[in-house]
Amino acid sequence: MEIVGVNGVNWSGGIAEWVENDTAFISVAFSWKLPEAYQRAAWYKAQGLKVRAGGPGTYANKHYLEGIAELEGQVDAITHHNPNATIASRGCPVGCSFCIVPVMEGKNFTLIPDFTPRPILCDNNISALPVEYQQYIIEKYNKAEIRIDDINSGFEPQTFDHDCYHRWKPINSGAWRFAYDETKEEADVYKVTQMLKDEPAGLKRVYVLIGNEPFEACYRRILQVIEWGCEPHVQPMLALNTLVKKPIIRYGWTEQKLRDLTRWSNRWNWRTIKFEDYNRSGKP
């Protein structure tokens, strides 16, 4: 499966692979792609190649590819997932329990000043970076005469302010992305929506995590995002080491209800019908 990105350039769909000399490299973005990665590694081994593997998907299941691939060392794989993508820093100071980044990259930023500007910027937490480094990134893009089509992981509501907005607005031609993961973030998220109130709704994409709180709380967050003039993008919570792309079920949820709420939201059905009137079959 390929995921079409900006300017028609495709994402790898979760696994990137390439060969250099006598070594095959496999980068796994999602843990549920590990069974597929194992089969790819076995195929390369059968061709007589060495195999190295890494990426977020391998980090929470470090033993899954043992014996068939080397897992040590650092390799920059992002352009193999999408040739239009780049990253100027790693790490995130927030430390969300449902995110692999602080576990894998740490809660302190590692800056990458020699990054290559490309249209998709994949840093984990742009607005929490030191202001001087944010300005450095922007100046580097300006010098290269490249605009940003997608700040992929978005901004952090706690650290996003008017200065940050005006700093990035001249260079950001894509959506303003941020997250509303828990009810306790309401005030910070609302603050951001008011700063962005003059932006088109379609350019304000809010990631809404569901399944981590009872239905009423998650549904309320989705409705607030809509009420505040933004568009929600719903994501059910998954275990960091899951080998099957199925959400965690708790707080009285069912897998079907998680799926229905996700589809109702991400297919923009909220524009025309309430969730209680949603018919997953599409039939009258």
Buried (B, 14 or more C-beta within 10 A) or exposed (E): EEEEBBEEBBBBBBBBBEEEEEEBBBBBBBBBBBEBBBEBBEEBBEEEBBBBBBBBBBBBBEEBBEEBBBBEEEBEBBBBBBBBBBBBBBBBBBEBEBBBBBBBBBEEBEBBEEBEBBBBBBBBBBBBBEEEBBEBBBEBBEEEEBBBBBBBBBBBBBBBBEEBBEBBEEBBEBBBBBBBBBBEBBEBBBBBBEBBEEBEEEBBBBBBBBBBBBBEEBBBBBBBBBEBBBBBBBBBBBBBBBBEEBBBBEBEBEEEBBBBBBEBBBEEBBEEEEBEEBEEEEEE
